[in-house]
Amino acid sequence: MKLNFTFLLLTFCIFTSAQKDSIDSQVISYDDKIMLRLNIDTNTSELVISSRDLLVEPRLALNNQINTTFGIDYKFISASISFAPKFIPGNNNDLKGKSSFTSYNFRFFPKNFIQTLSYKNSKGYYLKNTQDYVADWRKNKDPYLTFPNLRFQSFGGSTSYIINKDFSLQGIYYQKEWQTTSSGSFVPAFNYEYVIFSDIQDGTKSRERRLDLSLDLGYHYNYLLTKNINIAPFIYGGLGKRWSNYKNDVSLSERDKDNYFTQNFGAGLHLGYNSEKFFFGSKFNYSGNHYKDNNSNVTENDFYVLFFIGYRLNAPAKVKKIYDKIQDKIPAL
């Protein structure tokens, strides 16, 4: 798998580099605008538990299919909040128990860097493959097995660097800029995440802490179909390390510690429309994570679709004044 993916990455980079315009890319910046954004996506949380002692892997998910994100951007900072509205069909299935999900994201854009910080909190999971554990279980008629106290908390971030200064990753992902010519770039990224899983089963509390570190190398290409419409494919691969520590109330003095080397890979496609004030589009993303656990190969896959729409407006004079004061003290911003 690793060899095939490397070959695919190199082929993709050569193909897209050959298409790059001979004229240096021009980038239009909207930093002086306040940008409001609404995202609708299917990137719901799913946990896969693997063990050599289990014949069937439990697949746990939240009782929601659609997430909503509200975001605001100005100058060097971007902030957003995500949640799963109860009124959206598919987010409140009585057979799957109660779930809650919230995510906060902050991004900073100093020069050619993109710095992301995030916090996620979700609680209340159901067993997607209940049919593998309950005989004669009927889909859409019988309740799923649920874990109402299972909680997932994540503190994470990533630091990315755009090698090609004439390429705008901000224009593809955050609509803070717009390229007027086609261009591509390698984008290395360092990712870090601290995760806490906690649960209460039959009065027994358990907790697992996990630290993930990884280094990815991706290639992004932004192809201009017209002056207002772009299509941007990307692909990435990387390696990482995962440390985990598990304990429960029954054996407080005993801890189960493990560590793994991980392989990360993914690809996606962005389609977008942009004008001076109005923009919209969609994204199709696939990401995977592979590691070995007690001689067992474990692969976690995630595919989701995202739709976004947004509007830019002029920043009030007071907001500009506050930013100018901050920039005077921190010129790098």
N, C-alpha and C positions, 0 to 999 in steps of 0.2 A: 504493500500500500504506500509506504513512504517513498520508494523509488518512483512509482507511477505518479504520485502527486508532485514530486520534484520536477519530473519531465514535463508535466502539464503546466506547472508554474513557469518554467523556462520558455516553453512554447508560446504561452500567452504573452509573456513579456516581449519576446522577439517580434511576434505578430503585431502587437499594439505599438511598439517602438517604431516599426517600419511605417506606420500610418501617421506618425507625428508630423505636423506641419513644419515646413522649413522656416516659417516666420515665428519668432518668439511669441509665446502666449501673452495675451493682454488680459488683465483682470480688472473688472469693475468692482469697487468696494462699496458696501452699503453700511459701513461702520457708523456713519453719522445718523442712521435711521434707527428707530426703535422697531423691532420686529416681533410680531405676535404670531403664534403658531398653534395649530391643532393637529395632533396625530391620532390616527385610529390604527391599531395593529393587533395581530393575533399571536404576539410573542408571550404566551402564557407560560407559567412556571411548571416544570415537570421534573420529578426526581426519580432516578432509576437506582434501585438498591441491588447490588450484586454480591454473591457469596458462593463459594464452592460447595457449601452445604445446602444451597437452595436449588431445587429442580426448576423452579419458575421464578423469574426476576419480578418482584413487585414494581409496578409502575404507578407512581403517585403524582397527582395533579391537583391544581386548584379548581374550584367550581366557578370558573370563568373562561370564556373563549375570546373576549374582546377587551382590550385595554385602551384607555383614553389618556392622552398626554397634552397638557397645556404648557407652553413655553414662552419665554420672553428673552430677547437678546438686545444688547446694546454695547457697542465698542468691543472691548476685550473679553466680556463676560456673557455667559449664557446660562440660564437656569430653567429647570422644568420639573413638573410633578406629574406622576402617572398613577392611575388607579383604575379599578374595574367597576364601572357603574352597575348597580343592581338592576336598573330598568332596561338594560340592553338584553334582548333575547339570547339565551345561552349562558348568561352570567348568573342565573338564579334558579338552577335546576334543583327542585326539592329532593330528588333522589340522591344527590351528591353531597348533601350536607352544607354547612355554612363555611364560607371562605372570606378572607380579607387580603387585600394586596395594596401596597403603596411603595412608590419609588421616587427618590429625589436625585436629580443630576445637576451638577455644576461643571461648566466647561470654561477654560481660559485659553486665549489665543495669543500668546507672546511670540511675535515674529513667525518663524516657520514651525513652531511647536503647537501641538494641541494637547492640553492637559485636562483630563476628565476625572472627576470625583463623584462617587455615587453611594447611595444607601438604599437597600431594599429590605422590606419587611413583609412577610406573608405568613398566614396562619390558617389552618383548617384544610386538610388534604383528603382526597378520596382515592380509592384503589381503582385505577382505570381497567385493569384486567381482573376484576372481581370474579368473572366467570371461571378463571383458573383455580379459584379457591373455594367457591361455593357451588355445590352440585345443584343442577336444575335451575340455576339463576337465569332470569329472563331480562334481557336488555329493554330499557324504557318502561319496565313494569315493576321490577324489584329494586329496592334501594341498594346502593353500592356500599361496600365496606368503607367506613370513614375513620379518619384520625383527626378529630377536632382540635386536639391540643398540640399537634405537630407544627412547629414554628421554624421558619427559615429567616435568618438575618444575614445580610451581606454588607460589608464595608469594603469598597474597592475603588479602583481607578486605573488609568492607563496614561502613559506619556508617549506621544507619537511625534515623529519628526518627518517633515516633508522635504525630501532631498532636492527635488526640482523646484526652484523658486518661482518658476513661471507656471506652476500647476497649483490649482486651488482645490484642496480637499474640503475647505470650508464651504465652497460653492456647491459641492455635491451633497454633503451631509447636513449642513446647517443653513444653507441659502444666505450666508452672510456676504457672499461674493458671487460674481458671475464671470466665467471665462468667455472671451469673444473668439477664441481659436481653440482647436482641439489640442490636447496635450495629455501626457501621462507622467507618473512618477512612482519610484519605489518609496514605501513608507514603512520603516521599522517602528515597532511599538513594544514597549515594556509594560506588561500587565501585572497587577497585583490585587489579591482579593482575600479578605479574612471572613470566613463563614462560620456561623453558629447554628447548629441544628439542635432543637430541644423538643422533648415530648414527655407526656405523662400517660403511662399505660398501667391500668390496674393499681393505681396509687404509687407506682414507681416512676421517679423522675430520671431521665437520661439526657445526656448532652454530648454532642460531638463538636469539636472545634477543628477547623481546617484552614490551612494557609496555602494558597496557590500563587506561584510565581511563574511567569512565562515570557519568552521573547519571540515575537512574530516578525516575519518579513512579508509584506504585501506589495502588490502592484495594482495601481488604480489608473484607469484611463477614462478621460472625459471627451466624448465625441459629440461635436455640435452638428445636429441634423439640420437646424435652421438657426437664425440668430436668437431665437427664443426657446428652442427645444433642444434638450441634450439627452444622451444615453450614456451611462457610465458603468461598465463592468469592472469587477475587481476579483482578486483571488489572493489568498494568503496561506502561509503555513508556518509552524513554529514548534518549539520544544519548551518544556517546562518541568517544574517540580511541585509535588503536592505532599504536604505533611498533614496527618490527621491524628486526633487524640480523642478517645471515647471513654466515658465513664458513666456509672449510674449509682442510684442510692443504695442498691443492694451490696455492691462491693466498692465502697469509696476508696479503699486503699489500693485497688487494682485498676490499672488503666490499659486500654488496648491502643497501642501506638503503631502507626504504619506510615510509610512514605513511598511515593511512586514517581517515576518519570512519565511525563505526559507528552502526547503529540497532539497539536492543535491544527486545524485546517478549516477552510471555509471559502465561500465564493458568493457573489451576489450581483444584482443588476439594479441600477437606478434609472428611472425615467422621470424627467421633469420639464415643467414649463416655467419661464421666468419673465417678468416685466418689471418696470421700475417700482411698482407698489405691490403687485399681486403675484403670487406663485403657488403652484400645486404640483403634485406628482405622486409616485409610488416607488416602493423598494421591495425587492425580493431577496431574502437573505438565507443562506445555509451556513451553519457552523457545526463542527464536530470536535469531540474530545476523545482520545483513545489512550488507555493505559492497561497495564497488566496487574491483576490482583490475585495473589496466590495461584499463579500459573493459569489464571483465567483471563481471557481478553475481554475488556469492557469498553464499549463504544457508546457515547452519548451523542445523539443527533438532535438538531433543532432547526426547523425550517419555519419561517414566518413571513407574512406579507404586511406591509405598512403603507398607509395612505396619509398624505400630509397636505395641508392647505395653510396659507399664511398671508399676512398683510404687513407692509412697512409704512410707518408714518414718521413725520418729523419729530425730533426730540425737543421737548420744552427747553427754554433758555436756562432754567434752573438746573435741569439735569446735565446740560452741557457744562455749566459752571462747576458743578461738583466733580465731573470727570476730569476737567482741565486741572483742578487742584490735585487730584490723585496722580495724574500723569506727570505733573511737575515734580512730585516726590518720587515717583517710580517711572523713569524715562523709558524703561524697557517695554512698558505696556502699550 
